[in-house]
C-alpha cells in the first residue's frame, strides 16, 4: 500500500508491507502489518499484490490509524527526523537521540563533540 509523503519521512520507503486480514461484504479490505491492524478499509485497487512475505499470524491485532502504523514501521520513528540540541556529549538519556536509540546526525549539533555519532 502506498504511503503519502505527509505520513512518512524522506528516508522511509514509499510503500508499507502488509497482509489482508479480512474482506467485508462490500469488497473493502482490512489490512494489517507488524505494527498493528489499520483501522481504515481499502479497495482492491489501493493495494498491490506481492509474494507472501508477511504471514497473517505475524499481524498485531491492535487497531490503529494509518499514521500510527507508518510511524511504527518507520526507520526513524515517523514523519519527522529525530534531532537533539544537546550542549554536551550526548552520553545520557537526556539526549533525545540517544533516548530513542538513534545516532546523532548533522541536524543535531555539527560542531559540538558527540559520543552518540556513528
C-alpha positions as CSV (number, residue, x, y, z in Angstrom):
1,X,0.0,0.0,0.0
2,X,1.4,3.4,-0.9
3,X,2.2,5.9,1.8
4,X,1.6,9.6,1.3
5,X,4.5,12.0,1.8
6,X,2.6,13.6,4.7
7,X,2.8,10.3,6.8
8,X,6.4,9.3,6.0
9,X,9.8,10.8,6.3
10,X,12.2,11.2,3.3
11,X,14.2,8.1,4.2
12,X,11.2,5.8,4.6
13,X,10.0,3.5,1.8
14,X,7.2,4.6,-0.4
15,X,5.0,1.6,0.4
16,X,4.2,-0.4,3.6
17,X,4.2,-4.2,3.6
18,X,1.0,-5.7,5.0
19,X,-1.4,-8.5,4.6
20,X,-5.2,-8.6,4.0
21,X,-6.8,-9.9,7.2
22,X,-10.4,-9.5,6.2
23,X,-12.7,-8.7,3.3
24,X,-16.2,-7.4,4.1
25,X,-19.4,-7.8,2.0
26,X,-18.7,-4.5,0.1
27,X,-15.3,-5.7,-1.1
28,X,-13.4,-3.5,1.3
29,X,-10.2,-4.9,2.7
30,X,-8.9,-4.7,6.2
31,X,-5.1,-4.8,6.2
32,X,-2.5,-5.3,8.9
33,X,1.2,-5.3,9.4
34,X,3.6,-6.0,12.3
35,X,2.7,-2.6,13.9
36,X,-1.0,-3.4,14.1
37,X,-4.2,-3.5,12.0
38,X,-5.1,-0.4,10.1
39,X,-8.5,0.9,11.1
40,X,-9.2,2.2,7.5
41,X,-10.6,-0.2,4.9
42,X,-9.2,-0.1,1.4
43,X,-10.5,-1.0,-2.1
44,X,-8.6,-3.7,-4.0
45,X,-7.2,-1.1,-6.4
46,X,-5.5,0.7,-3.5
47,X,-3.4,-2.5,-2.7
48,X,-0.6,-4.0,-4.6
49,X,-0.1,-7.8,-4.7
50,X,3.3,-9.2,-3.7
51,X,4.5,-12.7,-2.8
52,X,3.8,-13.9,0.7
53,X,6.5,-12.2,2.8
54,X,4.4,-11.5,5.9
55,X,2.1,-14.1,7.3
56,X,-1.3,-13.2,8.8
57,X,-0.2,-14.7,12.1
58,X,2.6,-12.0,12.4
59,X,0.0,-9.2,12.4
60,X,-0.7,-7.5,15.7
61,X,-4.5,-7.3,16.3
62,X,-4.3,-3.8,17.7
63,X,-6.4,-1.4,15.5
64,X,-4.6,1.9,14.9
65,X,-4.8,4.8,12.4
66,X,-2.6,4.5,9.3
67,X,-0.4,7.4,10.5
68,X,0.5,5.5,13.7
69,X,1.2,2.3,11.8
70,X,3.5,4.1,9.4
71,X,5.3,5.7,12.4
72,X,5.7,2.2,14.0
73,X,7.2,0.8,10.7
74,X,9.4,3.9,10.1
75,X,13.2,3.7,10.0
76,X,13.4,6.9,12.0
77,X,10.3,7.0,14.1
78,X,7.8,8.7,11.8
79,X,7.4,11.8,9.7
80,X,10.0,13.9,11.4
81,X,13.6,13.0,11.9
82,X,14.9,12.9,15.4
83,X,17.5,15.6,16.4
84,X,18.7,17.0,19.6
85,X,20.1,20.3,20.7
86,X,22.5,19.0,23.4
87,X,25.3,21.2,24.5
88,X,27.4,18.3,25.9
89,X,28.5,14.9,24.7
90,X,25.1,13.1,24.3
91,X,26.2,10.5,26.8
92,X,22.9,10.1,28.9
93,X,19.2,9.6,28.1
94,X,18.7,13.4,28.4
95,X,19.7,13.4,24.7
96,X,16.6,12.9,22.6
97,X,18.5,10.9,20.0
98,X,20.2,8.5,22.5
99,X,16.9,8.0,24.3
100,X,15.3,6.8,21.1
101,X,18.3,4.7,20.1
102,X,19.1,6.9,17.1
103,X,22.6,8.2,16.3
104,X,23.1,11.9,16.3
105,X,23.3,13.5,12.8
106,X,24.2,16.7,11.2
107,X,20.9,18.4,12.1
108,X,21.7,18.0,15.8
109,X,25.0,19.8,16.5
110,X,27.6,19.7,13.8
111,X,30.5,21.4,15.6
112,X,30.0,20.1,19.1
113,X,31.7,17.0,20.3
114,X,29.4,14.0,20.5
115,X,29.7,10.4,21.7
116,X,26.4,9.3,20.0
117,X,27.6,9.6,16.4
118,X,28.4,6.6,14.3
